[in-house]
Amino acid sequence: MSTLKYSLYVLLGACSYGLLSVLVKLAYQEGFNIDEVIGSQYLFGFFFILIPFIILKKKVTLKEGVMLAIAGTTTSLTGLLYAKSLETIPASIAIVLLFQFTWIGIVLDMIISRKWPDKEKLISVVILFLGTILASGGLTNKLFMYEISGIIYGLLSAVSFALFIVFSGRVAVTQTSIVRSFFMSTGALLFVLLLFSPDFMFNGSLGEGLWVYGALLGFFGVLLPVLLFSIGTPKIGGGLATIIGAAELPTAVIASALILNEHVSFIQVIGVIIILIGVAFPQLQYMKLKGRKPANL
């Protein structure tokens, strides 16, 4: 059942990402801005993974370190592009655009592996697409009513997240998950610091409560998902990891309802259920094959 075990790691990483929107909203309610929130997130995430990396004392080649750092920029880039899309389009539209990473990831994996996706993956993508539209409430909106820049940013965030999943399964896979996570987190932090002002480290915001949100976002948005994707994706492949990554949306919807008391419609509940079915479908299909363990997709 090794594939199922590593699929669970990716599932937990995706669920971890799903908590970010709630944490960011709570930080905004406390008066912190995007520079402070995102900057503290990747700063704390870097230090969380730095400690086990130092203890491990594992040697890494310069090429491996650079490649992992470049791969890590896709995590912070996804967050930045998604935030930009939200400036001009509603969240219900932005989340639908972001979740195009499901089919984009399948296409990228197909191009890199030069192998056509099996029918289980293709069916899952269709199920996930339907569930995503319902869960986000996107059926009540008209896409082309909004600025093209917001739509472009949303689609680019999907490409970036798909690239992160693909890189997680293919870059320096012989290294330990701690090493891979450290260099990816380093790349993400450096990318954010290049784009945003590091003033939050010196202006007293951390002492005013920013450290709480930075620590939570660093744990759930950097350390945990990067580590879990680093462990699971090389074992199950980018295609299946992309499908399981769709669990992020149901987590976000459920967390928003429970923590922020946001209204969740019946249609959204149906969408969440459909997404969960889409995530589970490939594993369930392979488990049916004469009682054998799930095959490595």
C-alpha positions in Angstrom: 0.0 0.0 0.0 3.0 2.3 -0.5 1.2 4.4 -3.2 -1.7 5.0 -0.9 0.7 6.0 1.9 2.5 8.6 -0.2 -0.8 9.8 -1.7 -1.8 10.5 1.9 1.3 12.7 2.4 0.3 14.7 -0.7 -3.3 14.9 0.5 -2.2 16.3 3.9 0.0 18.8 2.1 -2.9 20.0 -0.1 -5.1 20.3 3.0 -2.4 22.4 4.7 -2.5 24.8 1.7 -6.2 25.0 2.0 -5.9 26.7 5.5 -3.9 29.6 4.1 -6.8 31.7 2.9 -8.4 31.7 6.3 -5.2 32.6 8.1 -4.5 35.4 5.6 -8.0 36.8 6.1 -7.5 36.7 9.9 -4.2 38.5 9.6 -5.8 41.2 7.3 -8.5 41.7 10.0 -5.7 42.5 12.5 -4.5 45.3 10.2 -1.4 43.6 8.7 -0.8 44.2 4.9 0.2 41.8 2.2 4.0 42.6 2.4 4.0 41.8 6.1 1.8 38.7 5.9 3.6 37.1 3.0 7.1 38.2 4.1 6.6 36.8 7.6 5.1 33.5 6.2 8.2 32.6 4.2 10.6 34.0 6.9 9.2 31.7 9.5 8.9 28.8 7.1 12.6 29.1 6.3 13.6 29.0 10.0 11.3 26.1 10.7 13.1 23.9 8.1 16.5 25.4 8.8 16.8 23.7 12.2 16.4 20.1 11.0 18.6 20.9 8.0 21.4 22.0 10.3 21.0 18.9 12.4 21.0 16.6 9.4 24.4 18.0 8.1 23.8 16.6 4.6 26.1 17.5 1.7 24.4 19.0 -1.4 25.9 19.9 -4.7 25.7 23.4 -5.9 23.6 22.4 -8.9 21.1 20.5 -6.7 20.8 23.5 -4.3 20.3 26.0 -7.1 17.7 23.8 -8.9 15.7 23.3 -5.7 15.8 27.0 -4.9 14.5 27.8 -8.3 11.8 25.2 -7.9 10.9 26.8 -4.6 10.2 30.1 -6.2 7.0 28.6 -7.7 5.5 28.3 -4.2 5.8 32.0 -3.4 5.0 33.0 -7.0 1.7 31.1 -6.8 0.6 33.1 -3.8 1.7 36.4 -5.3 -0.1 35.8 -8.6 -3.3 34.7 -6.8 -3.2 37.8 -4.6 -2.9 40.0 -7.7 -5.8 38.3 -9.4 -8.0 39.0 -6.3 -7.4 42.7 -6.8 -9.7 42.9 -9.8 -11.8 39.7 -9.8 -14.0 38.0 -7.1 -12.6 35.2 -5.1 -15.1 32.8 -6.6 -13.7 33.4 -10.0 -10.0 33.5 -8.9 -10.3 30.1 -7.2 -11.8 28.6 -10.3 -8.9 29.9 -12.4 -6.3 28.7 -9.8 -7.7 25.2 -9.9 -7.0 24.9 -13.6 -3.7 23.6 -12.3 -5.4 20.1 -12.2 -5.5 19.8 -16.0 -2.4 22.0 -16.5 -0.4 19.6 -14.2 -1.6 16.6 -16.1 -0.5 18.2 -19.4 2.9 19.1 -18.0 3.4 15.7 -16.6 2.4 14.2 -20.0 4.9 16.4 -21.9 7.8 15.7 -19.5 7.1 11.9 -19.2 6.1 11.6 -22.9 3.3 9.3 -21.8 -0.4 9.8 -22.4 -2.4 10.0 -19.1 -4.5 6.9 -18.3 -8.3 7.0 -18.3 -8.5 7.2 -14.5 -6.6 10.5 -14.4 -8.6 12.0 -17.3 -11.9 11.0 -15.6 -10.7 12.6 -12.3 -9.8 15.8 -14.1 -13.4 16.1 -15.5 -14.9 15.3 -12.0 -12.6 17.9 -10.3 -13.4 20.6 -12.9 -17.1 20.2 -12.3 -16.7 20.1 -8.5 -14.4 23.1 -8.5 -17.0 25.3 -10.3 -19.7 24.2 -7.9 -17.6 24.5 -4.7 -16.5 28.0 -5.6 -19.9 29.3 -6.5 -18.5 30.1 -9.9 -21.8 29.3 -11.7 -23.3 32.5 -10.5 -20.6 34.7 -12.1 -19.8 35.6 -15.7 -16.1 35.3 -16.3 -15.8 37.9 -19.1 -17.4 40.6 -17.0 -14.1 41.2 -15.3 -10.7 42.8 -16.1 -8.5 40.6 -18.4 -5.5 41.3 -16.1 -7.2 39.6 -13.2 -8.1 36.6 -15.3 -4.5 36.3 -16.6 -3.0 36.5 -13.1 -5.4 33.8 -12.0 -4.4 31.5 -14.8 -0.7 32.2 -14.3 -1.2 31.2 -10.6 -2.5 27.9 -11.8 0.5 27.4 -14.1 2.8 28.2 -11.2 1.2 25.8 -8.8 1.2 23.0 -11.4 5.0 23.7 -11.9 5.5 23.4 -8.2 3.9 20.0 -8.1 5.9 18.8 -11.1 9.2 20.1 -9.7 8.5 18.5 -6.4 8.5 15.1 -8.1 11.5 15.6 -10.4 14.1 17.9 -8.9 17.0 16.4 -6.9 14.8 13.4 -5.9 17.8 11.5 -4.5 18.1 14.0 -1.7 16.2 13.7 1.6 12.9 15.5 2.0 14.5 17.8 4.6 17.2 18.9 2.2 14.8 19.4 -0.6 12.4 21.3 1.5 15.2 23.6 2.9 16.4 24.7 -0.4 12.9 25.1 -1.9 12.0 27.2 1.2 15.1 29.3 0.7 14.3 30.0 -2.9 10.7 31.0 -1.9 12.0 33.4 0.8 14.6 35.0 -1.4 12.0 35.5 -4.2 9.6 37.2 -1.7 12.3 39.5 -0.3 13.3 40.6 -3.7 9.7 41.7 -4.5 8.5 43.0 -1.1 10.1 45.3 1.4 11.6 43.5 4.5 10.4 46.4 6.7 8.2 44.0 8.7 11.3 42.6 10.3 12.2 46.0 11.8 9.1 48.1 12.2 7.7 46.3 15.3 4.9 44.5 13.4 6.2 41.1 14.6 6.0 42.1 18.2 2.4 43.4 17.6 1.1 40.0 16.8 2.4 39.4 13.2 4.7 36.7 14.5 1.6 34.6 15.4 0.3 34.6 11.8 3.7 34.4 10.3 4.4 31.3 12.4 1.1 29.6 11.4 1.4 30.5 7.8 5.1 29.4 7.8 4.1 26.1 9.2 0.9 25.4 7.2 2.0 27.2 4.0 5.7 26.5 3.7 7.1 23.8 6.0 4.3 21.2 6.0 3.2 21.3 2.3 6.7 21.6 0.9 7.9 18.8 3.1 4.9 16.5 2.4 5.0 17.1 -1.4 8.7 16.5 -1.4 8.1 13.1 0.3 5.0 12.0 -1.6 5.3 13.4 -5.2 8.4 11.5 -6.3 6.8 8.3 -5.3 3.4 8.7 -6.9 4.2 11.0 -9.9 3.2 14.5 -10.8 -0.1 13.4 -12.5 -1.6 11.8 -9.4 -0.1 14.5 -7.1 -1.9 17.1 -9.2 -5.2 15.4 -8.8 -4.8 14.9 -5.0 -3.8 18.6 -4.7 -7.3 19.6 -5.6 -8.2 18.7 -1.9 -7.0 22.3 -1.2 -10.3 23.8 -2.2 -12.6 21.7 0.0 -10.3 22.4 2.9 -10.6 26.1 2.2 -14.4 26.0 2.0 -14.8 24.0 5.2 -12.2 26.1 7.1 -13.9 29.4 6.0 -17.3 28.1 7.2 -16.0 26.8 10.6 -13.5 29.5 11.5 -14.7 32.6 9.6 -18.4 31.7 9.8 -18.7 32.4 6.0 -21.9 31.1 4.4 -21.6 27.9 2.4 -24.4 27.2 0.0 -25.9 23.7 -0.7 -24.3 23.9 -4.2 -20.9 24.5 -2.7 -21.4 21.5 -0.4 -22.2 19.4 -3.5 -19.1 20.7 -5.2 -16.9 19.8 -2.2 -18.3 16.2 -2.2 -17.6 15.9 -6.0 -14.0 17.1 -5.6 -13.4 14.5 -2.8 -14.8 11.9 -5.2 -12.5 13.1 -7.9 -9.5 13.0 -5.6 -10.3 9.5 -4.5 -11.3 8.1 -7.9 -7.9 6.9 -9.2 -7.0 5.1 -6.0 -10.4 3.5 -5.7 -10.2 2.2 -9.3 -6.9 0.6 -8.8 -7.9 -0.9 -5.5 -10.8 -2.7 -7.2 -8.4 -4.5 -9.6 -8.7 -8.0 -8.1 -7.9 -6.8 -4.6 -4.4 -5.7 -5.5 -2.7 -2.7 -3.9 -3.0 0.6 -5.8 -0.6 0.8 -8.8 1.9 3.6 -9.0 0.2 6.2 -11.3 
